[in-house]
C-alpha cells in the first residue's frame, strides 16, 4: 500500500467526546495510542469529532467541517442516545433519526479519500447506542427506546453493507447487576472508566477485522 497514512474520524455525541471522564479515557484517545502499536506500518491520525448534547440533526449540519473535509479512511458514527431521549430540544423522531443518519452515510460514501484503502471510499463503522441504567433517567431515556434506535442503526448497516458495533447488546450481555452498573456514571447513561474499557475491547476487535479485510 503506497499511502500509509490512515485517518479516522470518531463522529458522535458526548459518548465519543468522553463526557465526565478524563481526556485519555475517551475512545478516540485510546485509538491514537493503541493503533500505532498494533499497526506501526501506518501513520495514524485520530480525530475526536464528538460534541456533547448533539443528535443526528446537529451532526448532519456539521458533517462537512467535522468529517468530510478531513477525507478520512475510516469513520465511526455513534449517535442515538440523545436522539431517543425525551428531552426538550434533543428528541428526534425515529423517522428523522433514520433519515439524518441515511443522509450522513450517503454523503460520506460519496467522498473520495485519494487512498488505496477501501478503494478510496471512506469505510463507515456504525455503532448502536449503548444500553443504560434506565431507572436513573426514567422516563426521559429507557432501554426500550435505545434498543429501538439501535435496530434502525443495524438496519442501515445491513442496507449499506457496513460494519456495525452492536453496543446495546454488548452492555446488555453483562448479567451481573453490580458489574453492569459499574459501566456507567452517576446518571446511568454516560460511560464510566470501566464502561469505556468494555468499549475498547469491541473497538479493537472491529479494527482488527477491518484491517484484515481491507488493508
C-alpha positions in Angstrom: 0.0 0.0 0.0 1.7 3.2 -1.2 -0.1 5.6 1.0 0.4 4.6 4.6 -1.5 7.4 6.2 -4.6 6.4 7.9 -7.1 8.9 9.2 -10.0 8.0 11.5 -12.8 10.4 12.4 -14.8 9.5 15.5 -18.2 11.2 14.9 -20.7 11.4 17.7 -22.1 12.9 20.8 -20.9 13.0 24.4 -20.1 9.3 24.5 -17.5 9.9 21.7 -16.3 13.2 23.3 -15.8 11.5 26.7 -18.2 13.4 28.9 -17.4 13.0 32.6 -14.1 11.2 32.2 -10.5 12.3 31.8 -9.4 13.1 28.2 -7.3 10.0 27.9 -10.3 7.7 28.7 -12.3 8.8 25.6 -12.1 6.1 22.9 -10.5 8.3 20.2 -7.6 8.9 22.5 -7.3 5.2 23.2 -7.2 4.5 19.5 -4.5 7.1 19.0 -2.3 5.3 21.5 -3.1 1.7 20.6 -3.3 1.7 16.8 0.3 2.8 16.2 1.4 -0.1 18.4 -0.8 -2.6 16.7 -0.2 -1.4 13.1 3.2 0.5 13.1 3.4 0.3 9.3 0.8 3.1 9.1 0.8 6.7 10.2 -2.4 7.2 12.3 -4.4 10.4 12.7 -7.4 10.1 15.0 -9.8 12.9 15.3 -12.4 13.2 18.1 -15.5 14.8 16.5 -17.8 14.2 19.4 -19.8 17.1 20.8 -21.8 16.9 24.0 -25.5 17.0 23.5 -25.5 16.6 19.8 -28.1 14.5 17.8 -28.1 13.4 14.2 -29.7 16.8 13.3 -26.6 18.7 14.5 -24.4 16.0 13.1 -25.8 16.4 9.6 -25.4 20.2 9.9 -21.7 19.9 10.8 -20.8 16.9 8.6 -18.7 18.8 6.2 -16.5 20.5 8.8 -16.3 17.6 11.2 -15.9 14.7 8.8 -15.8 15.3 5.0 -13.1 18.0 4.9 -10.6 15.6 6.6 -11.1 12.8 3.9 -10.8 10.0 6.5 -10.2 6.4 5.6 -12.5 5.2 8.4 -15.4 7.0 10.1 -17.0 5.7 13.3 -20.6 7.0 13.7 -22.2 6.9 17.2 -25.5 8.6 17.7 -28.8 7.7 19.2 -28.6 8.2 22.9 -29.7 11.9 22.7 -31.9 11.4 19.6 -34.0 8.9 21.6 -34.2 10.8 24.8 -37.4 12.7 25.6 -35.6 15.9 26.4 -36.8 19.2 25.1 -34.6 20.2 22.2 -32.9 16.8 21.7 -35.6 14.3 20.9 -35.6 13.3 17.3 -38.4 11.1 16.0 -37.4 7.6 14.7 -38.2 8.9 11.2 -35.9 11.9 11.5 -33.1 9.8 13.1 -33.1 7.3 10.3 -33.3 10.0 7.6 -30.5 12.1 9.1 -28.3 9.0 9.5 -29.0 7.9 6.0 -28.0 11.4 4.7 -24.8 11.3 6.7 -23.9 7.8 5.3 -24.6 8.7 1.7 -22.6 11.9 1.9 -19.6 10.2 3.4 -19.8 7.3 0.9 -19.7 9.9 -2.0 -16.4 11.2 -0.8 -13.1 10.2 -2.4 -10.2 9.9 0.0 -7.5 9.6 -2.6 -6.3 6.5 -0.7 -5.9 2.9 -1.8 -7.6 1.8 1.3 -11.2 0.5 0.7 -10.9 1.6 -2.9 -10.6 5.3 -2.0 -14.0 5.4 -0.3 -14.3 6.0 3.5 -15.2 2.9 5.4 -18.1 3.7 7.8 -18.5 1.8 11.1 -21.9 2.3 12.7 -22.3 2.0 16.4 -25.6 1.4 18.2 -26.3 3.5 21.3 -25.3 1.5 24.4 -27.9 0.4 26.9 -28.1 2.2 30.3 -29.3 2.0 33.8 -32.7 3.2 32.8 -34.1 3.5 36.3 -31.8 6.5 36.8 -33.0 8.7 34.0 -36.6 7.4 33.6 -38.8 8.4 31.8 -36.5 10.5 29.6 -34.4 7.6 28.4 -35.2 3.9 28.6 -33.6 0.8 27.2 -36.6 0.0 25.2 -36.2 3.3 23.2 -32.4 2.9 23.0 -32.8 -0.6 21.6 -35.3 0.6 19.0 -33.0 3.3 17.8 -30.2 0.7 17.7 -32.3 -1.5 15.5 -32.5 1.3 13.0 -28.7 1.7 13.1 -28.4 -2.1 12.3 -31.0 -1.8 9.6 -28.9 0.9 7.8 -25.7 -1.1 8.3 -27.3 -4.1 6.6 -28.7 -1.9 3.8 -25.4 -0.2 3.0 -23.3 -3.3 3.9 -21.4 -1.5 6.7 -19.7 -2.9 9.7 -21.8 -2.4 12.9 -20.9 -2.5 16.5 -24.0 -3.6 18.4 -23.0 -1.9 21.7 -26.5 -2.2 23.1 -26.2 -5.9 23.1 -22.6 -5.8 24.4 -23.5 -4.0 27.6 -26.8 -5.9 28.0 -24.7 -9.1 27.9 -23.2 -8.2 31.3 -25.6 -10.1 33.6 -24.1 -9.3 37.0 -26.0 -6.2 38.2 -23.1 -4.6 40.0 -20.7 -5.2 37.1 -23.3 -3.7 34.7 -24.0 -0.6 36.8 -20.2 -0.1 37.2 -20.0 0.6 33.4 -22.0 3.9 33.8 -21.6 7.2 35.6 -24.0 8.5 38.3 -26.5 9.4 35.6 -26.8 5.8 34.5 -26.2 6.9 30.9 -22.7 8.1 30.3 -19.9 5.5 30.3 -17.6 5.3 33.3 -13.9 4.3 33.0 -15.0 0.7 33.2 -17.6 1.2 30.6 -15.0 2.6 28.2 -12.8 -0.5 28.9 -15.6 -2.7 27.6 -15.9 -0.5 24.6 -12.1 -0.7 23.9 -12.3 -4.5 23.5 -15.1 -4.2 20.9 -13.3 -1.4 19.1 -10.0 -3.4 18.7 -11.9 -6.5 17.5 -13.6 -4.3 14.9 -10.4 -2.6 13.8 -8.6 -6.0 13.5 -11.4 -7.3 11.3 -11.3 -4.2 9.2 -7.5 -4.3 8.7 -7.5 -8.0 7.9 -10.2 -7.5 5.3 -9.2 -4.2 3.7 -5.6 -3.3 4.4 
